[in-house]
């Protein structure tokens, strides 16, 4: 099972994401980790996330906050979440 540290390591590894296929593979792992994948229905994985926040100034933007194990890091703005 994937965890936040292995996800971060896969991005930090120099040259690990070079091709479109690499980007798509990482995106799928990220969506599975967060529970935002549509393949099993939109089920946010609350065990892996601290919060899912809507931006105050633009309700079309979301931020994912990760747990304390990664210092409550936030994603960059996400402009659209998958829908059911």
C-alpha positions in Angstrom: 0.0 0.0 0.0 1.3 3.5 -0.9 2.0 6.1 1.8 2.7 9.8 1.7 6.5 9.3 2.2 6.8 7.0 -0.8 4.7 9.4 -2.9 7.0 12.3 -2.0 10.1 10.2 -2.6 8.9 9.3 -6.1 8.5 13.0 -6.9 11.8 14.0 -5.3 13.9 11.4 -7.1 15.7 13.3 -9.8 14.4 12.4 -13.2 11.7 10.0 -11.9 8.9 11.7 -13.9 9.9 12.3 -17.5 7.1 11.1 -19.7 3.4 11.6 -19.9 3.0 8.0 -18.8 5.1 8.8 -15.6 2.8 11.7 -14.8 -0.3 9.6 -15.3 1.1 6.9 -13.1 1.9 9.3 -10.3 -1.5 11.0 -10.6 -3.2 7.6 -10.3 -1.2 6.8 -7.2 -2.0 10.2 -5.7 -5.7 9.9 -6.4 -5.7 6.4 -4.9 -3.9 7.6 -1.8 -6.3 10.6 -1.2 -9.4 8.6 -2.2 -10.2 11.1 -4.9 -10.2 8.4 -7.6 -13.4 7.8 -9.4 -12.7 4.2 -10.0 -14.1 3.2 -6.6 -16.4 6.1 -6.3 -15.4 9.4 -4.7 -14.4 8.3 -1.2 -12.0 10.7 0.4 -9.5 8.7 2.5 -9.8 10.5 5.8 -7.0 8.4 7.3 -4.5 9.9 4.9 -5.7 13.5 4.9 -5.9 16.2 7.5 -8.5 18.2 5.6 -10.0 19.2 2.3 -10.5 22.9 2.1 -12.3 25.2 -0.3 -10.6 28.5 -1.0 -12.4 31.5 0.5 -11.8 33.9 -2.4 -12.6 31.3 -5.1 -14.9 28.4 -4.4 -13.6 26.6 -7.5 -10.3 25.9 -5.8 -9.6 23.2 -3.3 -6.5 22.5 -1.2 -5.6 19.1 0.4 -3.8 19.3 3.7 -1.8 16.3 4.7 -1.3 14.9 8.3 1.3 15.9 10.9 3.7 13.2 9.7 4.5 15.6 6.8 4.1 18.8 8.7 0.5 19.5 7.6 1.7 20.3 4.1 -0.8 21.7 1.6 -1.2 21.0 -2.1 -1.1 23.7 -4.6 -4.7 24.8 -5.6 -6.7 22.1 -7.3 -9.2 23.6 -9.7 -11.6 20.7 -10.0 -12.3 17.6 -7.9 -13.7 14.5 -9.5 -17.4 14.1 -9.2 -19.4 10.9 -8.6 
